Amino acid sequence: MKKSVRLYITGSVQGVFFRNFVKENAVRHDVRGFVRNLEDGRIEIFLEGNIDAVKKMVEICKKGPKHAEIRKVEEKPEKFQDFRTFKILHI
């Protein structure tokens, strides 16, 4: 079964290669979607794929890379959109 979820990550997450960290792990776990910095300092992540892979990615995103300090994670279920790849988007 497939699953889609959107995450909003709050904390010291910009400038610590968070987006590259998410993309590398998404590719490794065959998860598709996107990651981007938001103007308010949060990071938005859209993940979709196999249920177990998406759950694993959510856990990875909650921990973040080495120097990230995550204070809050908002998780919202989403409609499956059938992304073909995982991309880093720029506002």
Beta strands, then each sheet from edge to edge (+ up, - down):
strand 1: 2-12
strand 2: 32-37
strand 3: 43-50
strand 4: 69-77
strand 5: 86-88
sheet 1: 4+ 1- 3+ 2- 5-
end
